[in-house]
Amino acid sequence: MTKFDRSPVEWSVSPGLVDYPRAVAIMERRAAAIRHASAPELVWLLEHPPLYTAGTSARPADLTEPDRLPVYSAGRGGQYTYHGPGQRIAYVMLDVQRRFGTDVRAFVATLEGWIIESLASFGLAGEVRPGRVGVWVHPDPAEPERKIAAIGIRIRHGVSFHGVSLNVDPDLTQYDGIVPCGIADRGVTSLAALGRLASMKDVDMCLRQSFEHAFGAETRLITPAAAGLEAA
C-alpha cells in the first residue's frame, strides 16, 4: 500500500487547446511518478487542436486522407481516432494494479460505465457492444448506432494513461479522414448532434460526479499549475 492510498484522485482541467506531444510527455512523467508513489493519481481534462491519433492496432488503409490533419502514433490501444475542439478528453492516470489487480477488463468496463452514467445525465442511453471498446448511442431504431465516446488506454507497470474522449460539440466532418476505430459501417455522433446543447463546464461537472461513483473514489480539484501540467 502506498502513502497515497487514502488520498483523493487529483482532478484538473486545462483551458485552451493542449498540444498532443506535450500532453503525452506530461502523462508519461506523471504515470512514472504514480508508479513510484511520488505523486497521486490524476484525471486530466483537456481539448486538443484538430489531429488524428493511431493506436497500436491501427491499419494504414483506415487513414483515408493522410494529408488532412497531423497524425500521431499514440502508443495506446485501439485504432485511428480524431481529437479536436469541442471534444472532452479525459486522460486517466490511475494505479490500476492497486484498484483492479490484473483485471484490465474490469478497468475498461468501469471506464465505459463512467461515460454511460455521465450520458444519462443528459438523457442519453449509452451502450457497449461486445468486441467494440467505447460507448455507443442508438436513439433512432431506423438509423445505425453511432459512437459518442472512444476509449484508448495504455497500462505500464500497473499505471494507466491516455483515456477517454467524449464528443460534446466537435466538427464531426473531421472523422471523414479516417475509418473511426476501424469500424466502417457505424458512424460517430455528439451531444450537440443529438440535441443536447451542454456547455463543457456542465459536461465536466457530470464527468466528475460520475467518476467518483463509478470508481468509488473522491476527487480533489487542483489547478493545472499545481498538478504540474503546464511544464513542457
C-alpha positions as CSV (number, residue, x, y, z in Angstrom):
1,M,0.0,0.0,0.0
2,T,1.4,3.4,-0.9
3,K,1.2,6.5,1.1
4,F,-1.3,7.9,-1.4
5,D,-3.9,5.1,-0.9
6,R,-6.1,7.4,1.3
7,S,-5.6,10.4,-0.9
8,P,-8.3,11.5,-3.4
9,V,-7.6,11.4,-7.1
10,E,-6.5,14.8,-8.3
11,W,-8.8,16.3,-10.9
12,S,-7.5,19.1,-13.2
13,V,-8.9,21.0,-16.2
14,S,-6.7,22.7,-18.7
15,P,-8.1,25.7,-20.6
16,G,-7.5,26.2,-24.3
17,L,-6.0,23.6,-26.6
18,V,-3.2,21.4,-25.4
19,D,-0.5,20.3,-27.9
20,Y,-0.7,16.5,-28.2
21,P,3.0,15.6,-27.9
22,R,3.3,17.8,-24.8
23,A,0.3,16.1,-23.3
24,V,1.9,12.7,-23.9
25,A,5.2,13.7,-22.3
26,I,3.3,15.0,-19.3
27,M,1.3,11.8,-18.9
28,E,4.5,9.7,-19.2
29,R,6.1,11.6,-16.4
30,R,3.0,11.5,-14.2
31,A,2.4,7.8,-14.7
32,A,6.0,7.1,-13.7
33,A,5.6,9.2,-10.6
34,I,2.5,7.4,-9.6
35,R,4.2,4.1,-10.0
36,H,7.0,5.2,-7.6
37,A,4.5,6.7,-5.1
38,S,5.8,10.2,-5.6
39,A,2.6,11.7,-7.0
40,P,-1.1,11.0,-6.5
41,E,-3.4,9.6,-9.2
42,L,-4.8,12.2,-11.6
43,V,-7.6,12.7,-14.1
44,W,-6.7,15.4,-16.6
45,L,-9.5,17.1,-18.7
46,L,-8.5,19.0,-21.8
47,E,-9.0,19.6,-25.5
48,H,-6.6,19.1,-28.4
49,P,-6.2,21.0,-31.7
50,P,-7.5,19.0,-34.7
51,L,-5.5,15.8,-35.2
52,Y,-5.7,12.1,-35.7
53,T,-4.1,9.5,-33.4
54,A,-3.2,6.0,-34.3
55,G,-3.4,3.3,-31.7
56,T,-1.4,0.1,-31.7
57,S,-3.9,-1.7,-33.8
58,A,-4.3,1.0,-36.5
59,R,-4.4,-0.2,-40.1
60,P,-2.8,2.2,-42.7
61,A,-5.8,1.8,-45.0
62,D,-8.0,3.3,-42.4
63,L,-6.3,6.6,-42.7
64,T,-8.2,7.6,-45.8
65,E,-7.0,11.3,-46.0
66,P,-3.4,11.2,-44.7
67,D,-2.8,14.9,-45.6
68,R,-5.9,16.3,-43.9
69,L,-4.6,16.7,-40.3
70,P,-1.5,15.9,-38.3
71,V,-1.2,12.2,-37.4
72,Y,0.4,11.0,-34.2
73,S,1.3,7.5,-33.1
74,A,-0.4,7.3,-29.8
75,G,1.1,4.1,-28.1
76,R,-2.4,3.3,-26.7
77,G,-4.7,0.5,-27.6
78,G,-7.2,0.9,-30.4
79,Q,-7.1,2.2,-33.9
80,Y,-7.5,5.6,-35.5
81,T,-9.5,8.4,-33.9
82,Y,-10.0,12.1,-34.2
83,H,-9.3,14.7,-31.5
84,G,-10.2,18.4,-31.7
85,P,-12.0,21.3,-30.2
86,G,-15.4,20.5,-28.8
87,Q,-14.3,17.1,-27.7
88,R,-13.7,16.5,-24.0
89,I,-10.5,14.4,-23.5
90,A,-10.1,12.8,-20.0
91,Y,-6.7,11.4,-19.5
92,V,-6.8,8.9,-16.7
93,M,-3.7,8.2,-14.7
94,L,-4.6,5.6,-12.1
95,D,-2.9,2.9,-10.1
96,V,-4.8,0.1,-11.9
97,Q,-2.9,-2.7,-10.3
98,R,-4.0,-1.5,-6.8
99,R,-7.6,-0.8,-7.8
100,F,-8.2,-3.8,-10.1
101,G,-5.3,-6.2,-9.7
102,T,-4.7,-7.8,-13.1
103,D,-8.3,-7.5,-14.3
104,V,-7.8,-5.0,-17.1
105,R,-11.2,-5.8,-18.5
106,A,-12.8,-4.7,-15.2
107,F,-10.9,-1.4,-15.5
108,V,-12.1,-0.8,-19.1
109,A,-15.7,-1.8,-18.1
110,T,-15.5,0.8,-15.3
111,L,-14.4,3.5,-17.8
112,E,-17.3,2.6,-20.0
113,G,-19.7,2.7,-17.1
114,W,-18.4,6.1,-16.1
115,I,-19.2,7.5,-19.5
116,I,-22.6,5.8,-19.7
117,E,-23.5,7.3,-16.3
118,S,-22.4,10.7,-17.5
119,L,-24.5,10.4,-20.7
120,A,-27.6,9.5,-18.6
121,S,-27.4,13.0,-17.0
122,F,-28.2,14.4,-20.5
123,G,-31.0,11.9,-21.2
124,L,-28.9,9.6,-23.4
125,A,-28.7,5.8,-23.1
126,G,-25.1,4.9,-23.7
127,E,-24.4,1.3,-24.6
128,V,-21.4,-1.0,-25.1
129,R,-21.0,-3.7,-27.7
130,P,-19.0,-6.9,-27.5
131,G,-15.7,-6.6,-29.3
132,R,-16.1,-2.9,-29.7
133,V,-14.5,-0.8,-27.0
134,G,-16.2,2.6,-26.4
135,V,-19.7,3.9,-25.8
136,W,-22.5,3.9,-28.4
137,V,-25.9,5.5,-28.7
138,H,-28.9,4.3,-30.7
139,P,-31.6,6.9,-30.3
140,D,-33.3,6.1,-33.6
141,P,-34.0,2.5,-34.5
142,A,-34.2,3.4,-38.1
143,E,-30.6,4.7,-38.1
144,P,-27.4,2.8,-37.4
145,E,-26.0,3.1,-33.9
146,R,-23.2,5.8,-33.5
147,K,-20.2,6.1,-31.4
148,I,-20.1,9.0,-29.0
149,A,-17.1,8.2,-26.8
150,A,-13.8,6.4,-27.6
151,I,-11.6,4.7,-25.1
152,G,-7.9,4.1,-25.6
153,I,-5.7,3.1,-22.7
154,R,-2.2,2.1,-22.1
155,I,-1.0,0.5,-18.9
156,R,2.6,0.5,-17.9
157,H,3.9,-1.1,-14.7
158,G,0.3,-1.2,-13.4
159,V,-0.4,2.5,-14.1
160,S,-2.8,3.8,-16.8
161,F,-2.5,6.7,-19.0
162,H,-4.3,8.0,-22.1
163,G,-8.0,7.6,-21.5
164,V,-11.4,8.5,-23.0
165,S,-12.8,11.1,-25.4
166,L,-16.4,12.3,-25.4
167,N,-17.9,14.2,-28.3
168,V,-19.6,17.2,-26.9
169,D,-19.7,19.5,-30.0
170,P,-16.8,18.8,-32.3
171,D,-16.6,19.2,-36.0
172,L,-17.8,15.7,-36.9
173,T,-16.8,16.1,-40.6
174,Q,-13.2,15.7,-39.5
175,Y,-13.9,12.0,-38.9
176,D,-14.2,11.7,-42.8
177,G,-10.4,11.5,-43.0
178,I,-10.3,8.1,-41.1
179,V,-12.3,5.0,-40.5
180,P,-13.0,5.7,-36.9
181,C,-11.8,2.9,-34.7
182,G,-11.6,0.7,-37.8
183,I,-15.4,0.4,-38.0
184,A,-16.7,1.4,-41.4
185,D,-20.4,0.6,-41.1
186,R,-21.1,2.7,-38.0
187,G,-20.9,6.5,-37.7
188,V,-20.0,8.9,-34.9
189,T,-22.1,11.5,-33.1
190,S,-22.0,14.1,-30.4
191,L,-24.1,15.5,-27.6
192,A,-24.8,18.6,-29.8
193,A,-25.8,16.5,-32.8
194,L,-28.3,14.7,-30.6
195,G,-29.8,18.0,-29.4
196,R,-28.0,18.1,-26.1
197,L,-26.5,21.6,-26.1
198,A,-24.4,21.3,-23.0
199,S,-21.5,23.5,-22.1
200,M,-18.1,22.0,-21.5
201,K,-18.4,23.1,-17.9
202,D,-21.7,21.2,-17.5
203,V,-20.1,18.1,-19.1
204,D,-17.1,18.3,-16.7
205,M,-19.3,18.5,-13.7
206,C,-21.2,15.4,-14.8
207,L,-17.9,13.6,-15.6
208,R,-16.5,14.3,-12.1
209,Q,-19.6,13.2,-10.3
210,S,-19.9,10.0,-12.3
211,F,-16.2,9.2,-11.9
212,E,-16.5,9.4,-8.2
213,H,-19.5,7.0,-8.2
214,A,-18.0,4.6,-10.8
215,F,-14.6,4.3,-9.3
216,G,-15.6,4.7,-5.6
217,A,-13.0,7.5,-5.3
218,E,-13.1,11.0,-4.1
219,T,-11.6,13.7,-6.3
220,R,-9.8,16.9,-5.5
221,L,-9.9,19.8,-7.9
222,I,-6.4,21.2,-8.5
223,T,-5.1,23.8,-10.9
224,P,-3.0,22.7,-13.9
225,A,0.0,24.6,-12.5
226,A,-0.3,22.8,-9.1
227,A,-0.7,19.5,-10.9
228,G,2.5,20.1,-12.9
229,L,0.6,20.1,-16.2
230,E,2.0,23.4,-17.5
231,A,5.5,22.1,-17.9
232,A,6.8,21.4,-21.4
